[in-house]
């Protein structure tokens, strides 16, 4: 009778271990997916360093606990309808830098958001109990205790699996949004903005544009007494960067480009007996007290 009872208990204990392992495996899948979503749903940084910014986000997210990740995803990716403003996504980008910023959100009705928030907090508590307190809360040294533990683990897995299914739906929504955004970013107008500073509304970010960068190079190559000829600089740029022409930026001349650029100043100076349009970068003058 004792051997039979011992065999039954051992079998029950092994099943409890199997069920607990199944829960933990599903939780690991959940954590891996939600961390990827937190790292991917928004991104900002210089256009030439976005991959580094993305990698840094993954590194920061990898060490966070499930509770922290859930707390950050709520209100950032999963948001209530009345709190869906993009104000918090605005970033103070440095001057003279082509800066990219994006954020994807899943907007839920306010009542649904409150319910989702409550359910996710409960999932975090369930995870912590399974990891830290399961053996303390369940008598796995008796048959009845093991049977009770089995019921709890089956119920726990059902809950975890339901949340995992919900998370996969959210992830699918994010993937579709990213695909749509990718199509927009590959349009000629957007590529022109990123490469040249020409925005779709016709405005030009002159300080971050390639044509002004080329004019800076020309200045250092051609400057005499702190000024460079606009005409000579235009020829210098056209020879080395033939794609960077004033017409590309809605200008009729190199002189207009210099005039439109806030960081450049233009002045007519005498060169070889003629008044010649010349330019340089504006010099900041600090007033002395």
NULO-140574 format. One record per residue: residue number from 0; residue in three letters; chain; x negated, y, z of N, C-alpha, C in turn. Coordinates in steps of 0.02 Angstrom, whole numbers, plus 50000, padded with zeros to 5 digits. Last residue first. Layout:
! NULO-140574
<NUM,"ala","A",<X,Y,Z>,<X,Y,Z>,<X,Y,Z>>
...
//
This chain:
! NULO-140574
<288,"unk","A",<48570,54663,48908>,<48607,54704,48955>,<48565,54765,48975>>
<287,"unk","A",<48568,54626,48735>,<48532,54630,48799>,<48570,54678,48845>>
<286,"unk","A",<48653,54513,48634>,<48649,54580,48660>,<48614,54580,48728>>
<285,"unk","A",<48584,54405,48517>,<48610,54411,48586>,<48600,54483,48610>>
<284,"unk","A",<48624,54357,48360>,<48589,54410,48397>,<48622,54418,48465>>
<283,"unk","A",<48599,54228,48247>,<48636,54250,48306>,<48594,54301,48344>>
<282,"unk","A",<48597,54237,48076>,<48555,54240,48135>,<48597,54266,48193>>
<281,"unk","A",<48652,54129,47947>,<48664,54186,47991>,<48623,54181,48054>>
<280,"unk","A",<48537,54076,47823>,<48583,54059,47877>,<48591,54119,47922>>
<279,"unk","A",<48539,54171,47670>,<48505,54137,47724>,<48558,54115,47775>>
<278,"unk","A",<48524,54233,47500>,<48561,54208,47559>,<48512,54179,47610>>
<277,"unk","A",<48546,54357,47370>,<48505,54310,47409>,<48545,54288,47471>>
<276,"unk","A",<48565,54430,47214>,<48601,54401,47271>,<48557,54349,47306>>
<275,"unk","A",<48455,54562,47170>,<48471,54491,47163>,<48509,54466,47224>>
<274,"unk","A",<48412,54695,47076>,<48450,54676,47135>,<48476,54606,47126>>
<273,"unk","A",<48245,54697,47008>,<48318,54689,46999>,<48350,54673,47067>>
<272,"unk","A",<48109,54696,47023>,<48140,54756,46996>,<48215,54752,46986>>
<271,"unk","A",<48086,54572,47083>,<48059,54586,47016>,<48095,54645,46984>>
<270,"unk","A",<48220,54599,47186>,<48173,54548,47165>,<48151,54562,47093>>
<269,"unk","A",<48306,54671,47315>,<48267,54685,47254>,<48215,54630,47243>>
<268,"unk","A",<48459,54593,47365>,<48391,54616,47379>,<48355,54627,47313>>
<267,"unk","A",<48614,54578,47433>,<48580,54594,47371>,<48512,54626,47388>>
<266,"unk","A",<48659,54438,47535>,<48639,54508,47530>,<48604,54519,47463>>
<265,"unk","A",<48753,54328,47638>,<48728,54347,47572>,<48712,54421,47571>>
<264,"unk","A",<48746,54195,47757>,<48759,54265,47740>,<48724,54282,47674>>
<263,"unk","A",<48825,54050,47824>,<48778,54082,47778>,<48796,54155,47769>>
<262,"unk","A",<48924,53997,47900>,<48857,53997,47930>,<48805,54029,47885>>
<261,"unk","A",<49043,54001,47824>,<49036,54044,47883>,<48965,54050,47910>>
<260,"unk","A",<49054,54012,47653>,<49024,53971,47707>,<49010,54014,47767>>
<259,"unk","A",<49093,54097,47553>,<49146,54060,47590>,<49118,54023,47651>>
<258,"unk","A",<48973,54143,47501>,<49018,54191,47532>,<49070,54155,47576>>
<257,"unk","A",<48923,54026,47443>,<48887,54057,47499>,<48933,54105,47537>>
<256,"unk","A",<49021,54010,47343>,<49009,53958,47394>,<48976,53988,47455>>
<255,"unk","A",<49004,54126,47268>,<49066,54117,47305>,<49059,54064,47359>>
<254,"unk","A",<48879,54099,47213>,<48887,54157,47257>,<48951,54151,47298>>
<253,"unk","A",<48905,53997,47129>,<48867,53983,47189>,<48873,54040,47239>>
<252,"unk","A",<49079,54004,47072>,<49007,54020,47068>,<48973,54000,47132>>
<251,"unk","A",<49210,53971,47092>,<49189,53985,47024>,<49115,53999,47017>>
<250,"unk","A",<49271,53835,47194>,<49236,53898,47185>,<49214,53908,47113>>
<249,"unk","A",<49321,53712,47231>,<49368,53765,47214>,<49336,53833,47206>>
<248,"unk","A",<49225,53619,47244>,<49250,53648,47306>,<49297,53707,47293>>
<247,"unk","A",<49186,53590,47119>,<49210,53534,47159>,<49242,53559,47224>>
<246,"unk","A",<49130,53707,47074>,<49198,53691,47052>,<49228,53634,47093>>
<245,"unk","A",<48996,53703,47125>,<49047,53747,47155>,<49119,53728,47136>>
<244,"unk","A",<48933,53535,47141>,<48942,53596,47102>,<48998,53638,47133>>
<243,"unk","A",<48856,53398,47160>,<48874,53452,47206>,<48875,53519,47169>>
<242,"unk","A",<48809,53312,47068>,<48879,53305,47086>,<48903,53361,47132>>
<241,"unk","A",<48673,53338,47058>,<48717,53361,47004>,<48792,53354,47020>>
<240,"unk","A",<48557,53372,47148>,<48622,53345,47169>,<48675,53366,47118>>
<239,"unk","A",<48450,53423,47076>,<48438,53367,47122>,<48503,53333,47145>>
<238,"unk","A",<48502,53523,46994>,<48453,53476,46967>,<48446,53414,47011>>
<237,"unk","A",<48585,53595,47076>,<48614,53562,47018>,<48567,53510,46989>>
<236,"unk","A",<48491,53649,47169>,<48541,53599,47191>,<48568,53560,47131>>
<235,"unk","A",<48422,53739,47084>,<48386,53687,47122>,<48433,53631,47143>>
<234,"unk","A",<48523,53822,47040>,<48487,53781,46991>,<48451,53724,47025>>
<233,"unk","A",<48557,53880,47164>,<48606,53844,47126>,<48575,53798,47075>>
<232,"unk","A",<48436,53944,47196>,<48460,53889,47238>,<48512,53847,47202>>
<231,"unk","A",<48434,54044,47098>,<48382,53992,47098>,<48403,53931,47140>>
<230,"unk","A",<48548,54116,47139>,<48545,54086,47072>,<48493,54030,47070>>
<229,"unk","A",<48513,54157,47268>,<48572,54115,47259>,<48569,54079,47191>>
<228,"unk","A",<48351,54158,47333>,<48394,54180,47279>,<48453,54131,47270>>
<227,"unk","A",<48327,54171,47509>,<48322,54132,47447>,<48371,54158,47396>>
<226,"unk","A",<48227,54245,47639>,<48287,54245,47596>,<48273,54203,47534>>
<225,"unk","A",<48107,54252,47709>,<48168,54236,47746>,<48232,54236,47706>>
<224,"unk","A",<48007,54276,47614>,<48022,54327,47665>,<48090,54316,47699>>
<223,"unk","A",<48086,54162,47515>,<48031,54209,47516>,<48051,54265,47564>>
<222,"unk","A",<48140,53993,47493>,<48143,54057,47530>,<48078,54097,47525>>
<221,"unk","A",<48142,53867,47434>,<48136,53927,47391>,<48128,53993,47428>>
<220,"unk","A",<48158,53764,47525>,<48112,53755,47469>,<48096,53820,47433>>
<219,"unk","A",<48252,53809,47613>,<48185,53795,47639>,<48134,53785,47584>>
<218,"unk","A",<48360,53819,47522>,<48334,53878,47557>,<48263,53866,47581>>
<217,"unk","A",<48387,53688,47486>,<48361,53735,47435>,<48330,53796,47468>>
<216,"unk","A",<48439,53641,47606>,<48377,53613,47579>,<48345,53661,47530>>
<215,"unk","A",<48555,53720,47609>,<48505,53726,47662>,<48437,53699,47639>>
<214,"unk","A",<48621,53670,47497>,<48597,53740,47497>,<48547,53752,47553>>
<213,"unk","A",<48652,53542,47544>,<48605,53549,47488>,<48578,53621,47484>>
<212,"unk","A",<48745,53577,47641>,<48684,53541,47661>,<48631,53548,47607>>
<211,"unk","A",<48840,53630,47557>,<48805,53675,47603>,<48742,53642,47629>>
<210,"unk","A",<48880,53512,47495>,<48853,53566,47454>,<48816,53617,47498>>
<209,"unk","A",<48932,53430,47594>,<48868,53412,47564>,<48838,53469,47524>>
<208,"unk","A",<49001,53510,47741>,<49004,53488,47671>,<48934,53474,47644>>
<207,"unk","A",<49011,53563,47865>,<48995,53491,47862>,<48993,53465,47790>>
<206,"unk","A",<49044,53694,47841>,<48984,53680,47880>,<48963,53607,47877>>
<205,"unk","A",<49165,53688,47769>,<49104,53709,47737>,<49042,53687,47776>>
<204,"unk","A",<49290,53603,47744>,<49249,53607,47804>,<49178,53624,47781>>
<203,"unk","A",<49416,53677,47651>,<49350,53647,47649>,<49316,53657,47717>>
<202,"unk","A",<49585,53646,47600>,<49536,53679,47642>,<49470,53641,47641>>
<201,"unk","A",<49674,53566,47531>,<49636,53616,47494>,<49584,53653,47535>>
<200,"unk","A",<49732,53464,47597>,<49771,53525,47593>,<49733,53582,47558>>
<199,"unk","A",<49635,53362,47601>,<49690,53357,47553>,<49731,53420,47546>>
<198,"unk","A",<49472,53440,47616>,<49531,53410,47645>,<49587,53409,47593>>
<197,"unk","A",<49308,53413,47580>,<49369,53439,47549>,<49430,53404,47578>>
<196,"unk","A",<49190,53359,47623>,<49221,53409,47666>,<49284,53440,47637>>
<195,"unk","A",<49131,53256,47553>,<49116,53324,47534>,<49146,53379,47577>>
<194,"unk","A",<49166,53132,47609>,<49101,53141,47576>,<49081,53214,47568>>
<193,"unk","A",<49292,53150,47665>,<49238,53123,47706>,<49170,53137,47675>>
<192,"unk","A",<49362,53205,47554>,<49358,53241,47617>,<49299,53217,47659>>
<191,"unk","A",<49350,53105,47459>,<49322,53170,47445>,<49314,53211,47508>>
<190,"unk","A",<49424,53006,47524>,<49352,52995,47512>,<49317,53061,47498>>
<189,"unk","A",<49549,53065,47516>,<49518,53055,47581>,<49443,53044,47574>>
<188,"unk","A",<49571,53065,47377>,<49574,53127,47415>,<49539,53121,47482>>
<187,"unk","A",<49565,52930,47339>,<49514,52977,47315>,<49512,53041,47356>>
<186,"unk","A",<49590,52812,47473>,<49615,52855,47420>,<49562,52906,47401>>
<185,"unk","A",<49552,52741,47580>,<49517,52726,47518>,<49543,52768,47460>>
<184,"unk","A",<49635,52778,47681>,<49566,52801,47685>,<49527,52788,47621>>
<183,"unk","A",<49751,52708,47645>,<49751,52782,47642>,<49679,52807,47639>>
<182,"unk","A",<49709,52578,47669>,<49730,52597,47601>,<49729,52673,47593>>
<181,"unk","A",<49688,52585,47806>,<49632,52572,47762>,<49648,52592,47690>>
<180,"unk","A",<49817,52600,47854>,<49770,52656,47862>,<49710,52647,47814>>
<179,"unk","A",<49866,52474,47824>,<49897,52532,47792>,<49849,52592,47796>>
<178,"unk","A",<49783,52400,47909>,<49781,52388,47837>,<49810,52447,47799>>
<177,"unk","A",<49822,52448,48032>,<49753,52460,48010>,<49747,52450,47935>>
<176,"unk","A",<49953,52400,48035>,<49941,52473,48037>,<49871,52489,48013>>
<175,"unk","A",<49929,52263,48035>,<49965,52293,47979>,<49954,52368,47976>>
<174,"unk","A",<49864,52252,48159>,<49829,52233,48098>,<49862,52265,48037>>
<173,"unk","A",<49967,52289,48247>,<49907,52329,48242>,<49869,52315,48178>>
<172,"unk","A",<50056,52183,48227>,<50077,52252,48211>,<50017,52297,48203>>
<171,"unk","A",<49977,52080,48277>,<49996,52079,48206>,<50019,52148,48183>>
<170,"unk","A",<49974,52118,48411>,<49912,52118,48372>,<49926,52118,48297>>
<169,"unk","A",<50106,52097,48446>,<50079,52165,48449>,<50015,52170,48407>>
<168,"unk","A",<50110,51958,48429>,<50153,52001,48388>,<50128,52073,48388>>
<167,"unk","A",<50020,51921,48527>,<50003,51908,48457>,<50047,51949,48410>>
<166,"unk","A",<50092,51958,48640>,<50030,51993,48625>,<50010,51982,48552>>
<165,"unk","A",<50195,51863,48636>,<50211,51935,48630>,<50149,51974,48610>>
<164,"unk","A",<50120,51747,48658>,<50157,51755,48596>,<50176,51828,48583>>
<163,"unk","A",<50075,51774,48787>,<50026,51768,48733>,<50060,51776,48664>>
<162,"unk","A",<50194,51771,48858>,<50157,51834,48852>,<50106,51832,48796>>
<161,"unk","A",<50220,51635,48843>,<50268,51684,48817>,<50234,51752,48808>>
<160,"unk","A",<50112,51580,48911>,<50119,51567,48839>,<50167,51617,48807>>
<159,"unk","A",<50140,51620,49041>,<50079,51643,49008>,<50086,51636,48932>>
<158,"unk","A",<50261,51550,49064>,<50259,51622,49068>,<50198,51650,49030>>
<157,"unk","A",<50219,51417,49050>,<50273,51443,49008>,<50273,51518,49006>>
<156,"unk","A",<50124,51410,49152>,<50102,51405,49082>,<50156,51432,49035>>
<155,"unk","A",<50207,51420,49265>,<50157,51472,49252>,<50135,51470,49179>>
<154,"unk","A",<50281,51302,49256>,<50316,51366,49252>,<50267,51422,49235>>
<153,"unk","A",<50176,51214,49274>,<50216,51210,49213>,<50253,51275,49202>>
<152,"unk","A",<50134,51253,49401>,<50089,51261,49344>,<50125,51256,49278>>
<151,"unk","A",<50244,51218,49482>,<50222,51288,49479>,<50178,51300,49417>>
<150,"unk","A",<50247,51079,49462>,<50305,51121,49442>,<50284,51194,49434>>
<149,"unk","A",<50123,51043,49520>,<50138,51029,49449>,<50195,51074,49424>>
<148,"unk","A",<50141,51077,49652>,<50092,51114,49613>,<50104,51104,49538>>
<147,"unk","A",<50234,50980,49689>,<50253,51051,49692>,<50206,51094,49650>>
<146,"unk","A",<50153,50869,49673>,<50213,50876,49631>,<50238,50949,49631>>
<145,"unk","A",<50057,50894,49772>,<50037,50892,49701>,<50098,50900,49656>>
<144,"unk","A",<50136,50882,49887>,<50103,50946,49871>,<50082,50949,49798>>
<143,"unk","A",<50171,50747,49880>,<50223,50798,49874>,<50193,50866,49857>>
<142,"unk","A",<50043,50690,49896>,<50081,50679,49834>,<50135,50732,49825>>
<141,"unk","A",<49909,50794,49956>,<49968,50751,49968>,<50007,50745,49903>>
<140,"unk","A",<49816,50881,49924>,<49793,50820,49957>,<49850,50775,49977>>
<139,"unk","A",<49854,51002,49880>,<49842,50952,49828>,<49813,50888,49857>>
<138,"unk","A",<49953,51117,49930>,<49923,51059,49963>,<49914,51003,49911>>
<137,"unk","A",<49924,51284,49885>,<49954,51220,49867>,<49916,51163,49899>>
<136,"unk","A",<49855,51398,49916>,<49928,51402,49918>,<49963,51336,49904>>
<135,"unk","A",<49723,51367,49897>,<49744,51388,49964>,<49820,51385,49971>>
<134,"unk","A",<49716,51340,49762>,<49706,51284,49809>,<49726,51303,49880>>
<133,"unk","A",<49744,51473,49712>,<49787,51416,49697>,<49778,51359,49747>>
<132,"unk","A",<49674,51592,49724>,<49713,51569,49781>,<49752,51505,49770>>
<131,"unk","A",<49602,51634,49608>,<49573,51644,49675>,<49610,51608,49732>>
<130,"unk","A",<49671,51599,49489>,<49598,51597,49492>,<49572,51596,49564>>
<129,"unk","A",<49807,51611,49520>,<49782,51548,49493>,<49706,51543,49501>>
<128,"unk","A",<49811,51745,49563>,<49829,51691,49609>,<49802,51624,49585>>
<127,"unk","A",<49775,51812,49446>,<49732,51817,49505>,<49747,51762,49555>>
<126,"unk","A",<49885,51779,49362>,<49816,51759,49344>,<49771,51760,49405>>
<125,"unk","A",<49989,51840,49432>,<49989,51768,49422>,<49919,51743,49406>>
<124,"unk","A",<49952,51974,49419>,<49955,51944,49486>,<49953,51868,49481>>
<123,"unk","A",<49966,51986,49280>,<49900,51996,49312>,<49899,51965,49381>>
<122,"unk","A",<50103,51965,49268>,<50056,51919,49236>,<49987,51925,49267>>
<121,"unk","A",<50152,52078,49333>,<50165,52013,49362>,<50118,51960,49333>>
<120,"unk","A",<50113,52174,49241>,<50085,52177,49309>,<50094,52109,49344>>
<119,"unk","A",<50196,52135,49137>,<50123,52128,49129>,<50088,52132,49197>>
<118,"unk","A",<50322,52167,49188>,<50306,52097,49171>,<50231,52086,49165>>
<117,"unk","A",<50313,52307,49199>,<50325,52266,49259>,<50304,52193,49246>>
<116,"unk","A",<50296,52342,49064>,<50246,52360,49114>,<50251,52316,49176>>
<115,"unk","A",<50417,52297,49010>,<50354,52268,48988>,<50299,52281,49038>>
<114,"unk","A",<50506,52385,49076>,<50511,52313,49086>,<50445,52278,49067>>
<113,"unk","A",<50463,52508,49026>,<50462,52496,49098>,<50464,52422,49113>>
<112,"unk","A",<50490,52489,48889>,<50421,52500,48912>,<50415,52485,48987>>
<111,"unk","A",<50627,52482,48888>,<50589,52423,48870>,<50517,52428,48894>>
<110,"unk","A",<50659,52614,48922>,<50680,52559,48966>,<50640,52496,48952>>
<109,"unk","A",<50603,52686,48812>,<50580,52697,48880>,<50597,52639,48926>>
<108,"unk","A",<50556,52590,48667>,<50605,52630,48705>,<50585,52632,48778>>
<107,"unk","A",<50384,52598,48613>,<50442,52561,48638>,<50492,52609,48669>>
<106,"unk","A",<50261,52604,48491>,<50308,52645,48530>,<50370,52603,48548>>
<105,"unk","A",<50100,52574,48479>,<50162,52537,48474>,<50212,52572,48520>>
<104,"unk","A",<49972,52663,48389>,<50016,52655,48447>,<50076,52611,48429>>
<103,"unk","A",<49805,52701,48350>,<49866,52664,48331>,<49907,52653,48394>>
<102,"unk","A",<49703,52834,48307>,<49733,52797,48361>,<49797,52766,48337>>
<101,"unk","A",<49549,52909,48253>,<49612,52877,48239>,<49637,52841,48301>>
<100,"unk","A",<49430,53019,48186>,<49466,52997,48246>,<49533,52967,48225>>
<99,"unk","A",<49273,53075,48130>,<49332,53034,48116>,<49364,53015,48183>>
<98,"unk","A",<49182,53214,48068>,<49205,53176,48126>,<49269,53138,48108>>
<97,"unk","A",<49044,53279,48007>,<49104,53247,47982>,<49128,53197,48034>>
<96,"unk","A",<48982,53421,48088>,<48982,53348,48085>,<49048,53325,48055>>
<95,"unk","A",<48979,53555,48125>,<48936,53533,48071>,<48931,53457,48066>>
<94,"unk","A",<49016,53534,48300>,<49016,53573,48239>,<48967,53542,48189>>
<93,"unk","A",<49093,53388,48373>,<49038,53436,48367>,<49044,53474,48301>>
<92,"unk","A",<49265,53381,48426>,<49210,53356,48385>,<49156,53409,48379>>
<91,"unk","A",<49364,53343,48547>,<49323,53401,48529>,<49262,53377,48491>>
<90,"unk","A",<49509,53255,48501>,<49440,53253,48523>,<49404,53316,48502>>
<89,"unk","A",<49667,53190,48542>,<49627,53244,48513>,<49558,53245,48544>>
<88,"unk","A",<49741,53099,48608>,<49693,53072,48560>,<49650,53127,48529>>
<87,"unk","A",<49832,53162,48685>,<49775,53135,48720>,<49723,53107,48672>>
<86,"unk","A",<49928,53198,48589>,<49887,53250,48620>,<49824,53221,48652>>
<85,"unk","A",<50020,53124,48521>,<49950,53109,48508>,<49903,53159,48542>>
<84,"unk","A",<50163,53061,48612>,<50125,53116,48581>,<50052,53095,48572>>
<83,"unk","A",<50246,52972,48673>,<50209,52948,48614>,<50171,53003,48579>>
<82,"unk","A",<50334,52973,48776>,<50264,52986,48791>,<50219,52969,48733>>
<81,"unk","A",<50458,52936,48737>,<50450,53007,48752>,<50378,53024,48769>>
<80,"unk","A",<50434,52794,48716>,<50453,52840,48662>,<50439,52913,48678>>
<79,"unk","A",<50286,52726,48792>,<50358,52741,48793>,<50373,52795,48742>>
<78,"unk","A",<50163,52619,48714>,<50185,52681,48745>,<50261,52686,48744>>
<77,"unk","A",<50022,52530,48691>,<50094,52519,48704>,<50118,52579,48743>>
<76,"unk","A",<49901,52605,48688>,<49928,52572,48628>,<50003,52560,48636>>
<75,"unk","A",<49920,52685,48806>,<49872,52703,48754>,<49892,52672,48688>>
<74,"unk","A",<50015,52637,48889>,<50008,52709,48885>,<49958,52733,48834>>
<73,"unk","A",<49923,52496,48915>,<49988,52527,48928>,<49978,52603,48929>>
<72,"unk","A",<49785,52480,48910>,<49824,52470,48849>,<49894,52501,48855>>
<71,"unk","A",<49746,52501,49042>,<49724,52547,48991>,<49764,52541,48927>>
<70,"unk","A",<49806,52394,49111>,<49821,52463,49130>,<49802,52513,49077>>
<69,"unk","A",<49746,52286,49046>,<49818,52295,49041>,<49836,52367,49057>>
<68,"unk","A",<49614,52307,49090>,<49630,52309,49018>,<49705,52321,49008>>
<67,"unk","A",<49625,52290,49229>,<49602,52353,49201>,<49622,52360,49128>>
<66,"unk","A",<49668,52156,49235>,<49709,52209,49263>,<49690,52277,49235>>
<65,"unk","A",<49559,52088,49179>,<49624,52087,49145>,<49668,52144,49170>>
<64,"unk","A",<49408,52188,49189>,<49454,52137,49213>,<49520,52141,49174>>
<63,"unk","A",<49274,52217,49072>,<49330,52239,49112>,<49375,52181,49132>>
<62,"unk","A",<49173,52185,48985>,<49161,52174,49056>,<49220,52193,49101>>
<61,"unk","A",<49217,52222,48857>,<49203,52152,48872>,<49196,52137,48946>>
<60,"unk","A",<49223,52359,48841>,<49285,52323,48856>,<49271,52252,48881>>
<59,"unk","A",<49093,52395,48806>,<49123,52422,48867>,<49184,52381,48888>>
<58,"unk","A",<49078,52324,48685>,<49034,52309,48742>,<49064,52334,48807>>
<57,"unk","A",<49175,52385,48606>,<49181,52314,48622>,<49138,52296,48682>>
<56,"unk","A",<49120,52515,48600>,<49186,52504,48631>,<49195,52431,48650>>
<55,"unk","A",<49003,52491,48529>,<48998,52514,48598>,<49064,52504,48635>>
<54,"unk","A",<49055,52458,48405>,<49019,52407,48443>,<49013,52426,48517>>
<53,"unk","A",<49107,52585,48369>,<49151,52526,48376>,<49118,52472,48418>>
<52,"unk","A",<48992,52661,48361>,<49043,52680,48410>,<49090,52621,48423>>
<51,"unk","A",<48928,52596,48256>,<48896,52596,48322>,<48946,52613,48376>>
<50,"unk","A",<49019,52625,48156>,<49008,52555,48174>,<48974,52550,48242>>
<49,"unk","A",<49010,52765,48145>,<49072,52734,48170>,<49061,52661,48191>>
<48,"unk","A",<48915,52852,48101>,<48899,52812,48159>,<48960,52777,48188>>
<47,"unk","A",<48952,52938,48002>,<48894,52895,47988>,<48875,52851,48047>>
<46,"unk","A",<49057,53011,48056>,<49070,52964,48002>,<49013,52916,47990>>
<45,"unk","A",<49059,53017,48235>,<49033,53041,48171>,<49043,52988,48117>>
<44,"unk","A",<49216,52963,48312>,<49145,52973,48310>,<49123,53001,48243>>
<43,"unk","A",<49338,52847,48372>,<49318,52915,48354>,<49242,52919,48355>>
<42,"unk","A",<49478,52742,48382>,<49407,52749,48367>,<49393,52822,48349>>
<41,"unk","A",<49593,52618,48442>,<49574,52687,48428>,<49499,52691,48420>>
<40,"unk","A",<49607,52482,48445>,<49666,52522,48428>,<49652,52596,48420>>
<39,"unk","A",<49498,52400,48478>,<49510,52415,48407>,<49564,52467,48395>>
<38,"unk","A",<49491,52376,48614>,<49432,52404,48581>,<49447,52429,48510>>
<37,"unk","A",<49616,52321,48637>,<49597,52384,48671>,<49538,52417,48636>>
<36,"unk","A",<49606,52205,48560>,<49655,52256,48542>,<49637,52323,48574>>
<35,"unk","A",<49508,52135,48630>,<49495,52155,48561>,<49543,52210,48539>>
<34,"unk","A",<49578,52115,48748>,<49517,52156,48749>,<49499,52179,48679>>
<33,"unk","A",<49679,52030,48706>,<49698,52097,48730>,<49636,52143,48734>>
<32,"unk","A",<49604,51915,48669>,<49643,51952,48620>,<49658,52023,48643>>
<31,"unk","A",<49546,51874,48791>,<49503,51888,48733>,<49540,51930,48681>>
<30,"unk","A",<49659,51854,48871>,<49610,51907,48888>,<49567,51924,48828>>
<29,"unk","A",<49719,51745,48803>,<49755,51808,48812>,<49705,51865,48825>>
<28,"unk","A",<49622,51646,48817>,<49643,51668,48750>,<49676,51736,48753>>
<27,"unk","A",<49624,51637,48956>,<49563,51660,48923>,<49578,51683,48852>>
<26,"unk","A",<49753,51587,48974>,<49737,51653,49000>,<49673,51681,48968>>
<25,"unk","A",<49737,51461,48919>,<49783,51508,48886>,<49769,51579,48910>>
<24,"unk","A",<49646,51407,49011>,<49627,51413,48941>,<49671,51464,48905>>
<23,"unk","A",<49724,51407,49127>,<49664,51449,49124>,<49641,51459,49052>>
<22,"unk","A",<49824,51314,49094>,<49841,51384,49109>,<49781,51429,49101>>
<21,"unk","A",<49745,51200,49080>,<49784,51224,49023>,<49804,51297,49033>>
<20,"unk","A",<49696,51185,49210>,<49650,51200,49155>,<49686,51226,49094>>
<19,"unk","A",<49815,51151,49274>,<49780,51213,49292>,<49731,51234,49237>>
<18,"unk","A",<49842,51029,49213>,<49889,51084,49204>,<49857,51152,49221>>
<17,"unk","A",<49730,50955,49257>,<49743,50964,49185>,<49789,51024,49173>>
<16,"unk","A",<49748,50959,49395>,<49688,50988,49365>,<49698,51002,49291>>
<15,"unk","A",<49867,50887,49402>,<49865,50956,49425>,<49805,50992,49395>>
<14,"unk","A",<49820,50765,49357>,<49869,50800,49317>,<49873,50874,49337>>
<13,"unk","A",<49736,50730,49462>,<49708,50739,49395>,<49756,50777,49349>>
<12,"unk","A",<49830,50718,49564>,<49779,50770,49568>,<49748,50783,49499>>
<11,"unk","A",<49902,50605,49520>,<49936,50670,49527>,<49885,50727,49528>>
<10,"unk","A",<49802,50509,49528>,<49833,50524,49464>,<49868,50592,49465>>
<9,"unk","A",<49777,50511,49666>,<49723,50528,49620>,<49751,50546,49551>>
<8,"unk","A",<49901,50469,49714>,<49878,50536,49731>,<49823,50558,49682>>
<7,"unk","A",<49903,50339,49662>,<49955,50386,49643>,<49932,50458,49656>>
<6,"unk","A",<49794,50284,49729>,<49794,50288,49655>,<49845,50339,49631>>
<5,"unk","A",<49837,50292,49860>,<49778,50328,49840>,<49775,50336,49764>>
<4,"unk","A",<49946,50205,49856>,<49957,50276,49871>,<49897,50318,49849>>
<3,"unk","A",<49877,50087,49831>,<49927,50111,49784>,<49941,50184,49793>>
<2,"unk","A",<49799,50077,49944>,<49766,50084,49879>,<49814,50111,49827>>
<1,"unk","A",<49901,50061,50040>,<49857,50119,50044>,<49823,50131,49977>>
<0,"unk","A",<49958,49940,50000>,<50000,50000,50000>,<49956,50063,50000>>
//
